[in-house]
Amino acid sequence: MEIASKYAPGLVERLWYTRWMDGNAFRSTPDERPAYAIVIPPPNVTGVLHMGHMLNN
């Protein structure tokens, strides 16, 4: 197996985007629940969690 010397995002992203589209990954099914959005992602845990992770904002 040969590993490419440079990353070709077009090839990889096209493969995954096609797979997501074929699997209806972007389709939602509306229902009676209220809409919501997650504005801040959870902390990126690169070590031991501490209270400072919660107080970033």
C-alpha positions in Angstrom: 0.0 0.0 0.0 1.4 3.4 -1.0 0.6 6.5 1.1 0.2 9.7 -0.8 2.8 12.4 -0.1 0.1 15.1 -0.1 -3.5 15.2 1.1 -6.0 15.6 -1.7 -9.1 16.9 0.0 -11.2 16.9 -3.2 -11.0 13.1 -3.6 -11.7 12.4 0.1 -14.4 15.0 0.5 -16.2 14.0 -2.7 -16.4 10.4 -1.5 -17.8 11.3 1.9 -20.2 13.9 0.6 -21.6 11.4 -1.9 -22.1 8.9 0.8 -23.8 11.4 3.1 -26.1 12.5 0.2 -27.0 8.9 -0.7 -27.8 8.2 3.0 -29.9 11.3 3.4 -27.6 12.7 6.1 -28.8 16.2 5.5 -32.5 15.5 5.6 -34.6 16.1 8.7 -38.1 15.0 9.7 -40.0 17.9 11.2 -42.1 17.1 14.3 -43.9 18.8 17.1 -40.8 19.3 19.3 -39.4 22.9 19.5 -36.4 23.7 17.4 -33.0 24.2 19.1 -29.4 25.0 18.1 -26.2 24.1 19.8 -24.1 27.3 19.6 -21.0 26.3 21.5 -19.4 22.8 21.0 -18.3 20.9 24.1 -14.6 21.4 25.1 -11.9 19.7 23.2 -10.5 17.3 25.8 -6.8 17.2 25.4 -6.0 16.5 29.0 -7.7 16.1 32.4 -11.0 18.1 32.6 -11.1 20.9 35.2 -13.4 23.8 36.1 -11.6 26.1 33.7 -13.1 24.1 30.8 -16.5 25.2 31.9 -15.5 28.8 32.4 -14.0 29.4 29.0 -16.7 31.8 28.0 
